[in-house]
Amino acid sequence: MIVQDFKNTVTHYSNFEIWEVKNIDAFFEGNGAIKEIFEKEYHIPFSLFKQRRSEIKENDFQLMSTILDHVGDKSFFLFTYGDSNHNDLVYLQDSRTMNFGINIDNLHHNHVYIIIMDKNKD
């Protein structure tokens, strides 16, 4: 599940990890289930991904988001340096609401970052 409005719902989650994704290839290598989800969602064998990439209208960030939204046992928050999601995280860090274990304001400008977390039981 992709988390929306993380700044206002951060207390609903626990067991945070940050995954730094250098590129789309690294994303697919991150977990074998990602390739399976891709094939099911896009009806393209993963082995043909590069050849048929132009058939997928989503950019890499949107593609990652779509695939992760089909992972049922974790929640995700995607961001890149300087986007609105990143700005929310900087706010949470600066207000000392969250400690990410890294300086969230000092990241690679061309990587995608994914916070992986568990939703707390209501």
SULUR-V848773 format. One record per backbone hydrogen bond with DSSP energy under -0.5 kcal/mol. NH is the residue of the N-H (numbers start at 1). CO is the residue of the C=O. Records with the same first field share a line. If there is no record, write none. Layout:
BEGIN
NH: CO + CO
END
This chain:
BEGIN
3: 76
8: 5
9: 5 + 6
10: 6
12: 9
13: 10
14: 118
17: 116
19: 17 + 114
20: 18
21: 19 + 112
22: 20
27: 23
28: 24
29: 25
30: 26 + 27
34: 31
35: 31 + 32
36: 32
37: 33
38: 34
39: 35
40: 36
41: 37
42: 38
43: 39
48: 45
49: 46
52: 48
53: 49 + 50
55: 52
56: 53
57: 55
63: 59
64: 60
65: 61
66: 62
67: 63
68: 64
69: 65
70: 67
71: 68
72: 70
75: 117
76: 1
77: 115
79: 113
81: 111
83: 80
87: 83
88: 84
89: 85
90: 86
91: 87
92: 88
93: 89
94: 90
95: 91
96: 93
97: 92
98: 92
104: 102
106: 103
111: 108
112: 21
113: 79
114: 19
115: 77
116: 17 + 114
117: 75
118: 14
120: 12
END
